[in-house]
Amino acid sequence: MHWKKYFILLAFFIPIVIIIANFLPEGIQTFAFMFAIIGYFVLYYKWIHMENKKKEQNN
């Protein structure tokens, strides 16, 4: 697991989740939380994929 990447992205998504929790209405909050969680992991795995692809091109 790439802990550094994990925590870098986490530092950006925690404030987003806090903002979502405080400012969105109840019905939309659930979908916004799901979107934020899915977006977080999509970005995380995309970052890892891009890094692995770059390593393959260099070798």
MDAnalysis code that builds the backbone (N, CA, C; Angstrom):
import MDAnalysis as mda
import numpy as np

u = mda.Universe.empty(177, n_residues=59, atom_resindex=np.repeat(np.arange(59), 3), trajectory=True)
u.add_TopologyAttr("name", ["N", "CA", "C"] * 59)
u.add_TopologyAttr("resid", np.arange(1, 60))
u.add_TopologyAttr("resname", ["MET", "HIS", "TRP", "LYS", "LYS", "TYR", "PHE", "ILE", "LEU", "LEU", "ALA", "PHE", "PHE", "ILE", "PRO", "ILE", "VAL", "ILE", "ILE", "ILE", "ALA", "ASN", "PHE", "LEU", "PRO", "GLU", "GLY", "ILE", "GLN", "THR", "PHE", "ALA", "PHE", "MET", "PHE", "ALA", "ILE", "ILE", "GLY", "TYR", "PHE", "VAL", "LEU", "TYR", "TYR", "LYS", "TRP", "ILE", "HIS", "MET", "GLU", "ASN", "LYS", "LYS", "LYS", "GLU", "GLN", "ASN", "ASN"])
u.atoms.positions = np.array([
    [0.844, -1.184, 0.000],
    [0.000, 0.000, 0.000],
    [0.884, 1.240, 0.000],
    [0.470, 2.230, -0.715],
    [1.201, 3.478, -0.839],
    [0.681, 4.467, 0.214],
    [1.250, 4.401, 1.399],
    [0.743, 5.188, 2.526],
    [0.875, 6.684, 2.287],
    [1.955, 7.106, 1.658],
    [2.160, 8.532, 1.434],
    [1.054, 9.100, 0.538],
    [0.758, 8.415, -0.540],
    [-0.306, 8.855, -1.441],
    [-1.663, 8.828, -0.737],
    [-1.866, 7.784, 0.035],
    [-3.119, 7.621, 0.764],
    [-3.382, 8.829, 1.668],
    [-2.364, 9.241, 2.427],
    [-2.556, 10.344, 3.362],
    [-2.562, 11.708, 2.682],
    [-1.856, 11.845, 1.577],
    [-1.904, 13.105, 0.835],
    [-3.317, 13.339, 0.318],
    [-3.913, 12.325, -0.289],
    [-5.283, 12.472, -0.780],
    [-6.278, 12.622, 0.363],
    [-6.024, 11.923, 1.456],
    [-6.912, 12.010, 2.605],
    [-6.948, 13.427, 3.165],
    [-5.811, 14.105, 3.140],
    [-5.751, 15.478, 3.645],
    [-6.622, 16.427, 2.814],
    [-6.832, 16.110, 1.547],
    [-7.699, 16.938, 0.717],
    [-9.166, 16.563, 0.855],
    [-9.448, 15.280, 1.075],
    [-10.832, 14.841, 1.103],
    [-11.512, 15.023, 2.456],
    [-10.766, 15.068, 3.546],
    [-11.392, 15.283, 4.860],
    [-12.085, 16.642, 4.933],
    [-11.447, 17.737, 4.514],
    [-12.181, 19.008, 4.521],
    [-13.397, 19.009, 3.601],
    [-13.297, 18.314, 2.484],
    [-14.446, 18.238, 1.578],
    [-15.612, 17.531, 2.262],
    [-15.332, 16.446, 2.967],
    [-16.386, 15.713, 3.665],
    [-16.980, 16.549, 4.790],
    [-16.160, 17.302, 5.485],
    [-16.668, 18.175, 6.554],
    [-17.586, 19.254, 5.980],
    [-17.191, 19.820, 4.867],
    [-18.034, 20.826, 4.214],
    [-19.348, 20.206, 3.771],
    [-19.276, 19.013, 3.200],
    [-20.495, 18.319, 2.772],
    [-21.409, 18.081, 3.969],
    [-20.844, 17.648, 5.080],
    [-21.651, 17.339, 6.265],
    [-22.332, 18.579, 6.834],
    [-21.687, 19.727, 6.715],
    [-22.240, 20.929, 7.334],
    [-23.190, 21.725, 6.451],
    [-22.998, 21.711, 5.156],
    [-23.726, 22.648, 4.315],
    [-24.785, 22.036, 3.406],
    [-24.751, 20.765, 3.156],
    [-25.739, 20.175, 2.263],
    [-26.948, 19.674, 3.039],
    [-28.109, 19.693, 2.411],
    [-29.302, 19.162, 3.078],
    [-29.212, 17.650, 3.271],
    [-30.037, 17.135, 4.161],
    [-30.002, 15.724, 4.554],
    [-30.115, 14.765, 3.368],
    [-31.029, 14.994, 2.460],
    [-31.247, 14.061, 1.356],
    [-30.075, 13.970, 0.401],
    [-29.348, 15.042, 0.247],
    [-28.236, 15.082, -0.699],
    [-26.935, 14.640, -0.037],
    [-26.846, 14.739, 1.268],
    [-25.608, 14.392, 1.990],
    [-25.144, 12.974, 1.706],
    [-26.056, 12.038, 1.714],
    [-25.688, 10.641, 1.527],
    [-25.040, 10.420, 0.172],
    [-25.648, 10.969, -0.873],
    [-25.093, 10.816, -2.210],
    [-23.764, 11.552, -2.345],
    [-23.641, 12.681, -1.698],
    [-22.387, 13.440, -1.750],
    [-21.270, 12.684, -1.032],
    [-21.584, 12.056, 0.106],
    [-20.589, 11.238, 0.808],
    [-20.137, 10.070, -0.057],
    [-21.090, 9.398, -0.686],
    [-20.732, 8.277, -1.557],
    [-19.870, 8.753, -2.718],
    [-20.223, 9.880, -3.302],
    [-19.444, 10.435, -4.405],
    [-18.030, 10.786, -3.948],
    [-17.905, 11.366, -2.760],
    [-16.591, 11.739, -2.244],
    [-15.735, 10.501, -1.974],
    [-16.323, 9.464, -1.413],
    [-15.572, 8.240, -1.122],
    [-15.147, 7.547, -2.412],
    [-16.071, 7.433, -3.356],
    [-15.737, 6.806, -4.635],
    [-14.693, 7.636, -5.367],
    [-14.850, 8.954, -5.363],
    [-13.870, 9.828, -6.008],
    [-12.501, 9.710, -5.386],
    [-12.463, 9.573, -4.076],
    [-11.187, 9.415, -3.371],
    [-10.448, 8.175, -3.866],
    [-11.134, 7.046, -3.885],
    [-10.470, 5.809, -4.278],
    [-10.171, 5.761, -5.772],
    [-10.996, 6.389, -6.588],
    [-10.691, 6.472, -8.017],
    [-9.402, 7.248, -8.222],
    [-9.258, 8.382, -7.560],
    [-8.031, 9.164, -7.683],
    [-6.827, 8.416, -7.125],
    [-7.009, 7.730, -6.023],
    [-5.914, 6.976, -5.405],
    [-5.396, 5.896, -6.353],
    [-6.301, 5.082, -6.870],
    [-5.867, 3.995, -7.745],
    [-5.401, 4.506, -9.105],
    [-5.958, 5.598, -9.574],
    [-5.486, 6.201, -10.828],
    [-4.049, 6.692, -10.661],
    [-3.756, 7.304, -9.527],
    [-2.404, 7.789, -9.242],
    [-1.407, 6.625, -9.230],
    [-1.777, 5.534, -8.576],
    [-0.910, 4.357, -8.526],
    [-0.735, 3.772, -9.929],
    [-1.803, 3.689, -10.692],
    [-1.733, 3.154, -12.051],
    [-0.814, 3.999, -12.928],
    [-0.950, 5.311, -12.828],
    [-0.104, 6.204, -13.628],
    [1.368, 6.055, -13.239],
    [1.626, 5.907, -11.953],
    [3.004, 5.724, -11.492],
    [3.586, 4.398, -11.989],
    [2.800, 3.331, -11.930],
    [3.270, 2.033, -12.430],
    [3.514, 2.070, -13.932],
    [2.642, 2.746, -14.648],
    [2.810, 2.873, -16.100],
    [4.076, 3.658, -16.430],
    [4.340, 4.691, -15.667],
    [5.560, 5.494, -15.877],
    [6.815, 4.655, -15.615],
    [6.775, 3.819, -14.573],
    [7.909, 2.947, -14.264],
    [8.152, 1.952, -15.399],
    [7.085, 1.408, -15.974],
    [7.220, 0.449, -17.068],
    [7.834, 1.104, -18.299],
    [7.464, 2.350, -18.571],
    [8.003, 3.056, -19.731],
    [9.470, 3.373, -19.558],
    [9.890, 3.615, -18.320],
    [11.301, 3.936, -18.057],
    [12.178, 2.693, -18.121],
    [11.622, 1.532, -17.911],
    [12.420, 0.288, -17.932],
    [12.443, -0.323, -19.278],
])
